[in-house]
Amino acid sequence: MDKQYTKSTYVKLGNGTFFLEPNTSLDTPKDFKEYISHEDDNIFMVANRFYQDTTMWYPIALFSGVIDPLNIPIGTILLLPIYDDKNPKDIFI
């Protein structure tokens, strides 16, 4: 699932920060694993922790309904998509 994000849109958040939203379609995941967010989590850290791939932030945010990837309330249930070629690692925290 190596997608290039060269064609992306800048999205401005309410706090004035920006992030890139890929203009690519996502494959339908086979299933999901759930992760409950902890203090100081953000989507990029979660993507790196479970996939060792920060570009997976976008599918996590999209399927989890996260609006601000840098501000995830503690206790938010994040859906980690499972694909044939990208599976979240089992990490115990």
N, CA, C and O atoms as a printed pandas DataFrame, in Angstrom:
     atom_number atom_name residue_name chain_id  residue_number  x_coord  y_coord  z_coord
0              1         N          MET        A               1    0.820   -1.183    0.000
1              2        CA          MET        A               1    0.000    0.000    0.000
2              3         C          MET        A               1    0.863    1.245    0.000
3              4         O          MET        A               1    0.534    2.210    0.690
4              5         N          ASP        A               2    1.937    1.258   -0.736
5              6        CA          ASP        A               2    2.793    2.430   -0.801
6              7         C          ASP        A               2    2.193    3.432   -1.762
7              8         O          ASP        A               2    2.305    3.289   -2.979
8              9         N          LYS        A               3    1.558    4.439   -1.209
9             10        CA          LYS        A               3    0.938    5.477   -2.025
10            11         C          LYS        A               3    1.808    6.718   -1.957
11            12         O          LYS        A               3    2.364    7.042   -0.908
12            13         N          GLN        A               4    1.920    7.390   -3.050
13            14        CA          GLN        A               4    2.660    8.638   -3.083
14            15         C          GLN        A               4    1.713    9.774   -2.733
15            16         O          GLN        A               4    0.582    9.823   -3.216
16            17         N          TYR        A               5    2.173   10.670   -1.905
17            18        CA          TYR        A               5    1.343   11.789   -1.481
18            19         C          TYR        A               5    1.816   13.093   -2.111
19            20         O          TYR        A               5    1.787   14.142   -1.468
20            21         N          THR        A               6    2.251   13.029   -3.364
21            22        CA          THR        A               6    2.747   14.229   -4.013
22            23         C          THR        A               6    1.615   15.195   -4.331
23            24         O          THR        A               6    1.829   16.407   -4.348
24            25         N          LYS        A               7    0.429   14.686   -4.580
25            26        CA          LYS        A               7   -0.716   15.552   -4.833
26            27         C          LYS        A               7   -1.550   15.595   -3.562
27            28         O          LYS        A               7   -2.411   14.746   -3.332
28            29         N          SER        A               8   -1.276   16.598   -2.747
29            30        CA          SER        A               8   -1.925   16.720   -1.452
30            31         C          SER        A               8   -2.510   18.110   -1.296
31            32         O          SER        A               8   -2.145   19.043   -2.013
32            33         N          THR        A               9   -3.415   18.229   -0.354
33            34        CA          THR        A               9   -4.051   19.493   -0.044
34            35         C          THR        A               9   -3.624   19.924    1.349
35            36         O          THR        A               9   -3.637   19.123    2.284
36            37         N          TYR        A              10   -3.247   21.182    1.486
37            38        CA          TYR        A              10   -2.978   21.714    2.818
38            39         C          TYR        A              10   -4.301   21.954    3.516
39            40         O          TYR        A              10   -5.208   22.556    2.941
40            41         N          VAL        A              11   -4.420   21.493    4.740
41            42        CA          VAL        A              11   -5.615   21.708    5.540
42            43         C          VAL        A              11   -5.204   22.546    6.745
43            44         O          VAL        A              11   -4.284   22.191    7.482
44            45         N          LYS        A              12   -5.906   23.671    6.933
45            46        CA          LYS        A              12   -5.606   24.531    8.067
46            47         C          LYS        A              12   -6.549   24.193    9.206
47            48         O          LYS        A              12   -7.766   24.170    9.024
48            49         N          LEU        A              13   -5.989   23.928   10.384
49            50        CA          LEU        A              13   -6.777   23.596   11.560
50            51         C          LEU        A              13   -7.148   24.863   12.313
51            52         O          LEU        A              13   -6.590   25.933   12.071
52            53         N          GLY        A              14   -8.087   24.727   13.220
53            54        CA          GLY        A              14   -8.572   25.860   13.987
54            55         C          GLY        A              14   -7.487   26.568   14.783
55            56         O          GLY        A              14   -7.581   27.772   15.021
56            57         N          ASN        A              15   -6.466   25.839   15.193
57            58        CA          ASN        A              15   -5.398   26.452   15.990
58            59         C          ASN        A              15   -4.317   27.093   15.118
59            60         O          ASN        A              15   -3.291   27.543   15.629
60            61         N          GLY        A              16   -4.547   27.135   13.799
61            62        CA          GLY        A              16   -3.609   27.790   12.893
62            63         C          GLY        A              16   -2.556   26.886   12.301
63            64         O          GLY        A              16   -1.786   27.324   11.446
64            65         N          THR        A              17   -2.495   25.625   12.732
65            66        CA          THR        A              17   -1.509   24.703   12.169
66            67         C          THR        A              17   -2.051   24.100   10.875
67            68         O          THR        A              17   -3.251   24.147   10.603
68            69         N          PHE        A              18   -1.155   23.543   10.098
69            70        CA          PHE        A              18   -1.506   22.934    8.818
70            71         C          PHE        A              18   -1.066   21.476    8.801
71            72         O          PHE        A              18   -0.142   21.083    9.514
72            73         N          PHE        A              19   -1.740   20.684    7.978
73            74        CA          PHE        A              19   -1.242   19.350    7.679
74            75         C          PHE        A              19   -1.612   19.015    6.246
75            76         O          PHE        A              19   -2.482   19.658    5.659
76            77         N          LEU        A              20   -0.959   18.016    5.682
77            78        CA          LEU        A              20   -1.245   17.588    4.319
78            79         C          LEU        A              20   -2.281   16.476    4.319
79            80         O          LEU        A              20   -2.165   15.505    5.067
80            81         N          GLU        A              21   -3.285   16.623    3.483
81            82        CA          GLU        A              21   -4.276   15.569    3.301
82            83         C          GLU        A              21   -4.081   14.997    1.909
83            84         O          GLU        A              21   -4.248   15.716    0.924
84            85         N          PRO        A              22   -3.733   13.722    1.802
85            86        CA          PRO        A              22   -3.491   13.123    0.486
86            87         C          PRO        A              22   -4.745   13.141   -0.382
87            88         O          PRO        A              22   -5.853   12.925    0.108
88            89         N          ASN        A              23   -4.562   13.396   -1.654
89            90        CA          ASN        A              23   -5.661   13.359   -2.608
90            91         C          ASN        A              23   -5.685   12.011   -3.318
91            92         O          ASN        A              23   -5.787   11.944   -4.543
92            93         N          THR        A              24   -5.591   10.959   -2.548
93            94        CA          THR        A              24   -5.604    9.615   -3.113
94            95         C          THR        A              24   -6.733    8.828   -2.472
95            96         O          THR        A              24   -7.144    9.124   -1.350
96            97         N          SER        A              25   -7.226    7.842   -3.173
97            98        CA          SER        A              25   -8.251    6.994   -2.588
98            99         C          SER        A              25   -7.584    5.915   -1.747
99           100         O          SER        A              25   -6.447    5.520   -2.002
100          101         N          LEU        A              26   -8.303    5.453   -0.756
101          102        CA          LEU        A              26   -7.769    4.417    0.118
102          103         C          LEU        A              26   -8.442    3.093   -0.183
103          104         O          LEU        A              26   -9.635    3.038   -0.483
104          105         N          ASP        A              27   -7.668    2.036   -0.099
105          106        CA          ASP        A              27   -8.235    0.709   -0.243
106          107         C          ASP        A              27   -9.079    0.394    0.994
107          108         O          ASP        A              27   -8.830    0.920    2.079
108          109         N          THR        A              28  -10.066   -0.459    0.816
109          110        CA          THR        A              28  -10.896   -0.876    1.943
110          111         C          THR        A              28  -10.109   -1.860    2.792
111          112         O          THR        A              28   -9.615   -2.866    2.283
112          113         N          PRO        A              29   -9.989   -1.577    4.091
113          114        CA          PRO        A              29   -9.245   -2.492    4.962
114          115         C          PRO        A              29   -9.971   -3.817    5.134
115          116         O          PRO        A              29  -11.193   -3.893    5.003
116          117         N          LYS        A              30   -9.202   -4.863    5.429
117          118        CA          LYS        A              30   -9.797   -6.170    5.720
118          119         C          LYS        A              30  -10.510   -6.144    7.061
119          120         O          LYS        A              30  -11.549   -6.780    7.235
120          121         N          ASP        A              31   -9.946   -5.406    8.005
121          122        CA          ASP        A              31  -10.491   -5.340    9.359
122          123         C          ASP        A              31   -9.785   -4.194   10.078
123          124         O          ASP        A              31   -9.000   -3.464    9.472
124          125         N          PHE        A              32  -10.063   -4.040   11.356
125          126        CA          PHE        A              32   -9.441   -3.004   12.168
126          127         C          PHE        A              32   -9.014   -3.580   13.508
127          128         O          PHE        A              32   -9.608   -4.534   14.010
128          129         N          LYS        A              33   -7.982   -2.987   14.072
129          130        CA          LYS        A              33   -7.652   -3.190   15.475
130          131         C          LYS        A              33   -7.967   -1.879   16.168
131          132         O          LYS        A              33   -7.868   -0.811   15.564
132          133         N          GLU        A              34   -8.343   -1.957   17.423
133          134        CA          GLU        A              34   -8.643   -0.744   18.166
134          135         C          GLU        A              34   -7.488   -0.382   19.074
135          136         O          GLU        A              34   -6.813   -1.243   19.637
136          137         N          TYR        A              35   -7.282    0.905   19.197
137          138        CA          TYR        A              35   -6.272    1.438   20.112
138          139         C          TYR        A              35   -6.919    2.601   20.847
139          140         O          TYR        A              35   -7.548    3.453   20.220
140          141         N          ILE        A              36   -6.775    2.648   22.152
141          142        CA          ILE        A              36   -7.318    3.743   22.946
142          143         C          ILE        A              36   -6.178    4.721   23.232
143          144         O          ILE        A              36   -5.144    4.350   23.789
144          145         N          SER        A              37   -6.389    5.975   22.837
145          146        CA          SER        A              37   -5.323    6.965   22.937
146          147         C          SER        A              37   -4.969    7.292   24.385
147          148         O          SER        A              37   -5.799    7.234   25.292
148          149         N          HIS        A              38   -3.706    7.634   24.552
149          150        CA          HIS        A              38   -3.148    8.003   25.847
150          151         C          HIS        A              38   -2.751    9.485   25.811
151          152         O          HIS        A              38   -2.831   10.144   24.775
152          153         N          GLU        A              39   -2.329    9.976   26.952
153          154        CA          GLU        A              39   -1.880   11.361   27.045
154          155         C          GLU        A              39   -0.727   11.603   26.070
155          156         O          GLU        A              39    0.175   10.776   25.945
156          157         N          ASP        A              40   -0.768   12.722   25.398
157          158        CA          ASP        A              40    0.267   13.173   24.460
158          159         C          ASP        A              40    0.336   12.361   23.171
159          160         O          ASP        A              40    1.283   12.533   22.404
160          161         N          ASP        A              41   -0.629   11.482   22.903
161          162        CA          ASP        A              41   -0.657   10.770   21.618
162          163         C          ASP        A              41   -1.043   11.731   20.505
163          164         O          ASP        A              41   -1.824   12.660   20.712
164          165         N          ASN        A              42   -0.494   11.499   19.336
165          166        CA          ASN        A              42   -0.999   12.124   18.117
166          167         C          ASN        A              42   -0.968   11.054   17.031
167          168         O          ASN        A              42   -0.325   10.016   17.183
168          169         N          ILE        A              43   -1.659   11.316   15.957
169          170        CA          ILE        A              43   -1.825   10.302   14.902
170          171         C          ILE        A              43   -0.477    9.853   14.330
171          172         O          ILE        A              43   -0.291    8.672   14.034
172          173         N          PHE        A              44    0.445   10.773   14.177
173          174        CA          PHE        A              44    1.732   10.437   13.579
174          175         C          PHE        A              44    2.514    9.472   14.471
175          176         O          PHE        A              44    3.128    8.525   13.980
176          177         N          MET        A              45    2.488    9.716   15.782
177          178        CA          MET        A              45    3.161    8.828   16.724
178          179         C          MET        A              45    2.520    7.444   16.726
179          180         O          MET        A              45    3.221    6.433   16.766
180          181         N          VAL        A              46    1.192    7.397   16.683
181          182        CA          VAL        A              46    0.478    6.113   16.674
182          183         C          VAL        A              46    0.809    5.342   15.394
183          184         O          VAL        A              46    1.068    4.139   15.441
184          185         N          ALA        A              47    0.799    6.032   14.256
185          186        CA          ALA        A              47    1.128    5.382   12.977
186          187         C          ALA        A              47    2.538    4.816   13.009
187          188         O          ALA        A              47    2.770    3.699   12.549
188          189         N          ASN        A              48    3.473    5.573   13.544
189          190        CA          ASN        A              48    4.849    5.101   13.623
190          191         C          ASN        A              48    4.985    3.938   14.595
191          192         O          ASN        A              48    5.720    2.989   14.322
192          193         N          ARG        A              49    4.285    3.998   15.730
193          194        CA          ARG        A              49    4.372    2.955   16.749
194          195         C          ARG        A              49    3.854    1.618   16.221
195          196         O          ARG        A              49    4.480    0.581   16.441
196          197         N          PHE        A              50    2.722    1.636   15.530
197          198        CA          PHE        A              50    2.090    0.383   15.125
198          199         C          PHE        A              50    2.458   -0.089   13.725
199          200         O          PHE        A              50    2.421   -1.289   13.452
200          201         N          TYR        A              51    2.811    0.831   12.837
201          202        CA          TYR        A              51    3.126    0.439   11.457
202          203         C          TYR        A              51    4.576    0.695   11.076
203          204         O          TYR        A              51    5.030    0.227   10.033
204          205         N          GLN        A              52    5.319    1.441   11.915
205          206        CA          GLN        A              52    6.648    1.914   11.565
206          207         C          GLN        A              52    6.590    2.673   10.232
207          208         O          GLN        A              52    7.502    2.590    9.409
208          209         N          ASP        A              53    5.498    3.410   10.047
209          210        CA          ASP        A              53    5.250    4.142    8.811
210          211         C          ASP        A              53    4.338    5.318    9.137
211          212         O          ASP        A              53    3.137    5.135    9.331
212          213         N          THR        A              54    4.895    6.517    9.200
213          214        CA          THR        A              54    4.089    7.679    9.583
214          215         C          THR        A              54    3.046    8.057    8.529
215          216         O          THR        A              54    2.095    8.774    8.842
216          217         N          THR        A              55    3.206    7.591    7.287
217          218        CA          THR        A              55    2.197    7.923    6.277
218          219         C          THR        A              55    0.862    7.231    6.553
219          220         O          THR        A              55   -0.151    7.573    5.944
220          221         N          MET        A              56    0.859    6.267    7.459
221          222        CA          MET        A              56   -0.401    5.602    7.814
222          223         C          MET        A              56   -1.273    6.469    8.717
223          224         O          MET        A              56   -2.356    6.043    9.119
224          225         N          TRP        A              57   -0.820    7.675    9.041
225          226        CA          TRP        A              57   -1.620    8.586    9.859
226          227         C          TRP        A              57   -2.960    8.865    9.192
227          228         O          TRP        A              57   -3.989    8.954    9.862
228          229         N          TYR        A              58   -2.943    9.001    7.873
229          230        CA          TYR        A              58   -4.163    9.414    7.188
230          231         C          TYR        A              58   -5.271    8.366    7.272
231          232         O          TYR        A              58   -6.394    8.723    7.626
232          233         N          PRO        A              59   -5.014    7.083    6.964
233          234        CA          PRO        A              59   -6.090    6.103    7.117
234          235         C          PRO        A              59   -6.581    5.981    8.560
235          236         O          PRO        A              59   -7.772    5.780    8.795
236          237         N          ILE        A              60   -5.665    6.102    9.525
237          238        CA          ILE        A              60   -6.089    6.033   10.926
238          239         C          ILE        A              60   -7.041    7.187   11.224
239          240         O          ILE        A              60   -8.116    6.984   11.788
240          241         N          ALA        A              61   -6.645    8.384   10.844
241          242        CA          ALA        A              61   -7.486    9.565   11.097
242          243         C          ALA        A              61   -8.821    9.466   10.369
243          244         O          ALA        A              61   -9.868    9.764   10.943
244          245         N          LEU        A              62   -8.785    9.055    9.125
245          246        CA          LEU        A              62  -10.008    8.972    8.322
246          247         C          LEU        A              62  -11.000    7.971    8.907
247          248         O          LEU        A              62  -12.167    8.305    9.115
248          249         N          PHE        A              63  -10.553    6.760    9.169
249          250        CA          PHE        A              63  -11.463    5.718    9.664
250          251         C          PHE        A              63  -11.861    5.931   11.124
251          252         O          PHE        A              63  -12.869    5.390   11.580
252          253         N          SER        A              64  -11.075    6.715   11.852
253          254        CA          SER        A              64  -11.381    6.965   13.263
254          255         C          SER        A              64  -12.179    8.252   13.467
255          256         O          SER        A              64  -12.624    8.540   14.578
256          257         N          GLY        A              65  -12.357    9.018   12.403
257          258        CA          GLY        A              65  -13.109   10.263   12.511
258          259         C          GLY        A              65  -12.352   11.371   13.228
259          260         O          GLY        A              65  -12.960   12.264   13.817
260          261         N          VAL        A              66  -11.027   11.313   13.178
261          262        CA          VAL        A              66  -10.199   12.329   13.835
262          263         C          VAL        A              66  -10.121   13.556   12.939
263          264         O          VAL        A              66   -9.780   13.461   11.760
264          265         N          ILE        A              67  -10.441   14.710   13.515
265          266        CA          ILE        A              67  -10.409   15.955   12.758
266          267         C          ILE        A              67   -9.050   16.629   12.847
267          268         O          ILE        A              67   -8.515   17.088   11.838
268          269         N          ASP        A              68   -8.493   16.691   14.044
269          270        CA          ASP        A              68   -7.198   17.314   14.263
270          271         C          ASP        A              68   -6.191   16.231   14.640
271          272         O          ASP        A              68   -6.214   15.751   15.773
272          273         N          PRO        A              69   -5.305   15.829   13.717
273          274        CA          PRO        A              69   -4.391   14.719   14.001
274          275         C          PRO        A              69   -3.377   15.010   15.103
275          276         O          PRO        A              69   -2.759   14.085   15.629
276          277         N          LEU        A              70   -3.201   16.267   15.456
277          278        CA          LEU        A              70   -2.256   16.609   16.514
278          279         C          LEU        A              70   -2.917   16.704   17.879
279          280         O          LEU        A              70   -2.229   16.795   18.896
280          281         N          ASN        A              71   -4.240   16.686   17.914
281          282        CA          ASN        A              71   -4.962   16.842   19.170
282          283         C          ASN        A              71   -6.004   15.737   19.292
283          284         O          ASN        A              71   -7.127   15.867   18.806
284          285         N          ILE        A              72   -5.617   14.654   19.945
285          286        CA          ILE        A              72   -6.524   13.520   20.146
286          287         C          ILE        A              72   -6.843   13.449   21.627
287          288         O          ILE        A              72   -5.940   13.247   22.439
288          289         N          PRO        A              73   -8.102   13.610   22.000
289          290        CA          PRO        A              73   -8.442   13.507   23.422
290          291         C          PRO        A              73   -8.087   12.134   23.988
291          292         O          PRO        A              73   -8.214   11.117   23.306
292          293         N          ILE        A              74   -7.642   12.118   25.245
293          294        CA          ILE        A              74   -7.326   10.866   25.928
294          295         C          ILE        A              74   -8.578    9.990   25.925
295          296         O          ILE        A              74   -9.682   10.465   26.189
296          297         N          GLY        A              75   -8.392    8.716   25.624
297          298        CA          GLY        A              75   -9.503    7.776   25.618
298          299         C          GLY        A              75  -10.201    7.633   24.280
299          300         O          GLY        A              75  -11.151    6.860   24.163
300          301         N          THR        A              76   -9.748    8.368   23.259
301          302        CA          THR        A              76  -10.328    8.242   21.922
302          303         C          THR        A              76  -10.000    6.865   21.358
303          304         O          THR        A              76   -8.854    6.420   21.428
304          305         N          ILE        A              77  -10.993    6.197   20.804
305          306        CA          ILE        A              77  -10.762    4.892   20.171
306          307         C          ILE        A              77  -10.318    5.136   18.738
307          308         O          ILE        A              77  -11.063    5.686   17.927
308          309         N          LEU        A              78   -9.103    4.722   18.441
309          310        CA          LEU        A              78   -8.555    4.843   17.093
310          311         C          LEU        A              78   -8.658    3.494   16.401
311          312         O          LEU        A              78   -8.320    2.459   16.977
312          313         N          LEU        A              79   -9.125    3.517   15.174
313          314        CA          LEU        A              79   -9.225    2.295   14.380
314          315         C          LEU        A              79   -7.976    2.168   13.522
315          316         O          LEU        A              79   -7.705    3.015   12.671
316          317         N          LEU        A              80   -7.223    1.107   13.753
317          318        CA          LEU        A              80   -6.003    0.838   13.000
318          319         C          LEU        A              80   -6.347   -0.137   11.883
319          320         O          LEU        A              80   -6.592   -1.314   12.148
320          321         N          PRO        A              81   -6.369    0.335   10.626
321          322        CA          PRO        A              81   -6.771   -0.539    9.524
322          323         C          PRO        A              81   -5.778   -1.667    9.272
323          324         O          PRO        A              81   -4.566   -1.500    9.406
324          325         N          ILE        A              82   -6.326   -2.812    8.906
325          326        CA          ILE        A              82   -5.527   -3.984    8.552
326          327         C          ILE        A              82   -5.672   -4.214    7.048
327          328         O          ILE        A              82   -6.776   -4.396    6.535
328          329         N          TYR        A              83   -4.546   -4.202    6.364
329          330        CA          TYR        A              83   -4.503   -4.450    4.922
330          331         C          TYR        A              83   -3.686   -5.711    4.677
331          332         O          TYR        A              83   -3.012   -6.205    5.580
332          333         N          ASP        A              84   -3.748   -6.225    3.467
333          334        CA          ASP        A              84   -2.940   -7.400    3.131
334          335         C          ASP        A              84   -1.458   -7.136    3.328
335          336         O          ASP        A              84   -0.723   -8.013    3.782
336          337         N          ASP        A              85   -1.014   -5.929    2.989
337          338        CA          ASP        A              85    0.414   -5.627    3.051
338          339         C          ASP        A              85    0.796   -4.669    4.174
339          340         O          ASP        A              85    1.973   -4.343    4.325
340          341         N          LYS        A              86   -0.158   -4.219    4.952
341          342        CA          LYS        A              86    0.124   -3.328    6.092
342          343         C          LYS        A              86   -0.740   -3.746    7.259
343          344         O          LYS        A              86   -1.960   -3.579    7.242
344          345         N          ASN        A              87   -0.096   -4.291    8.270
345          346        CA          ASN        A              87   -0.813   -4.721    9.471
346          347         C          ASN        A              87   -0.211   -4.039   10.679
347          348         O          ASN        A              87    1.011   -3.985   10.817
348          349         N          PRO        A              88   -1.062   -3.511   11.566
349          350        CA          PRO        A              88   -0.513   -2.901   12.776
350          351         C          PRO        A              88    0.143   -3.953   13.651
351          352         O          PRO        A              88   -0.424   -5.022   13.877
352          353         N          LYS        A              89    1.322   -3.656   14.137
353          354        CA          LYS        A              89    2.055   -4.571   15.008
354          355         C          LYS        A              89    1.368   -4.623   16.365
355          356         O          LYS        A              89    0.798   -3.628   16.812
356          357         N          ASP        A              90    1.420   -5.773   17.021
357          358        CA          ASP        A              90    0.881   -5.881   18.366
358          359         C          ASP        A              90    1.900   -5.316   19.340
359          360         O          ASP        A              90    2.944   -5.917   19.593
360          361         N          ILE        A              91    1.578   -4.153   19.877
361          362        CA          ILE        A              91    2.456   -3.492   20.831
362          363         C          ILE        A              91    1.673   -3.274   22.100
363          364         O          ILE        A              91    0.576   -2.716   22.076
364          365         N          PHE        A              92    2.229   -3.709   23.199
365          366        CA          PHE        A              92    1.544   -3.569   24.464
366          367         C          PHE        A              92    2.074   -2.334   25.167
367          368         O          PHE        A              92    3.279   -2.160   25.347
368          369         N          ILE        A              93    1.135   -1.482   25.560
369          370        CA          ILE        A              93    1.508   -0.200   26.165
370          371         C          ILE        A              93    0.908   -0.132   27.552
371          372         O          ILE        A              93    1.091    0.862   28.255
